[in-house]
């Protein structure tokens, strides 16, 4: 990679309304405040394309 081709490391992303819960440094689960928002694992394929993989998401219940 060169300065004109920045390196983006693999990681996680979320939609608005979703959050990532960690235990220590490990992702434990994805939670959301309603149906719809998701969390994603983000990486690059061998050809450099961005790959988003949807993760299981638990919807939080009000008052729990």
C-alpha angles and dihedrals in degrees: 000000000000133000088269089054106052118201115238115194124220116265145124137296135186139202118240106282096033129097139190119236116205130193104201105318096331125095106244101180148328117246132188136194092226142001113292110038113102142184123232139200107225124204142143125255122225090269092053098255117143113249121199116193115193114231127211108271128202117211112223117230118226114257095013 
